[in-house]
Amino acid sequence: MTVDGDREIFQVRMTGSLTDVQERDLFLTLWLKSIGFVRDSSIIITPDLSDPTRVTISATWLKQQ
């Protein structure tokens, strides 16, 4: 987590199988929303070129004011 001025920013990056990262993202989404964060951007899903069964997802969250 970083602070930009008076805004708290939480950047997430997870790697694993698509199902695993989707489950972790769901849990993280529920937790971050419960403590006042909103997603700043859509989720970016990037395939792992060396292993087609793995992906990386990333997203940015901002603390609501």
C-alpha positions as CSV (number, residue, x, y, z in Angstrom):
1,M,0.0,0.0,0.0
2,T,1.2,3.5,-0.8
3,V,0.0,7.0,0.0
4,D,-0.2,9.6,-2.8
5,G,-0.9,12.9,-1.2
6,D,-3.9,12.2,1.1
7,R,-5.1,9.1,-0.9
8,E,-4.2,5.5,0.1
9,I,-3.4,3.3,-2.9
10,F,-3.4,-0.5,-2.8
11,Q,-1.9,-2.2,-5.8
12,V,-2.5,-6.0,-6.3
13,R,-0.6,-8.4,-8.5
14,M,-1.2,-12.2,-8.2
15,T,0.1,-15.1,-10.3
16,G,-1.2,-18.6,-10.6
17,S,-3.8,-20.7,-12.3
18,L,-6.8,-18.6,-13.5
19,T,-9.1,-20.3,-11.0
20,D,-6.8,-19.7,-8.1
21,V,-6.2,-16.0,-8.8
22,Q,-9.9,-15.5,-9.4
23,E,-10.7,-17.0,-6.0
24,R,-8.0,-14.9,-4.3
25,D,-9.2,-11.8,-6.1
26,L,-12.8,-12.4,-5.0
27,F,-11.7,-12.7,-1.3
28,L,-9.4,-9.6,-1.6
29,T,-12.2,-7.6,-3.3
30,L,-14.7,-8.4,-0.5
31,W,-12.1,-7.5,2.2
32,L,-10.9,-4.2,0.5
33,K,-14.5,-3.1,-0.1
34,S,-15.3,-3.8,3.6
35,I,-12.5,-1.4,4.7
36,G,-13.5,1.4,2.3
37,F,-11.5,0.8,-0.9
38,V,-12.9,1.1,-4.4
39,R,-11.3,-0.4,-7.6
40,D,-9.6,2.4,-9.6
41,S,-9.2,0.3,-12.8
42,S,-10.5,-2.8,-14.3
43,I,-8.5,-6.1,-13.7
44,I,-5.7,-6.7,-16.1
45,I,-5.2,-10.4,-16.9
46,T,-1.9,-11.3,-18.5
47,P,-1.0,-14.9,-19.6
48,D,2.3,-16.3,-18.6
49,L,4.1,-17.0,-21.9
50,S,6.4,-19.6,-20.5
51,D,3.5,-21.6,-18.9
52,P,0.0,-21.3,-20.5
53,T,-1.7,-22.6,-17.4
54,R,-0.6,-19.6,-15.4
55,V,-1.8,-16.0,-15.5
56,T,-1.0,-12.7,-13.7
57,I,-3.8,-10.4,-12.6
58,S,-3.3,-6.8,-11.4
59,A,-5.5,-4.1,-10.2
60,T,-5.3,-0.8,-8.3
61,W,-7.6,0.2,-5.4
62,L,-8.1,3.6,-3.9
63,K,-9.3,4.4,-0.4
64,Q,-12.7,6.3,-0.5
65,Q,-12.6,9.7,1.0
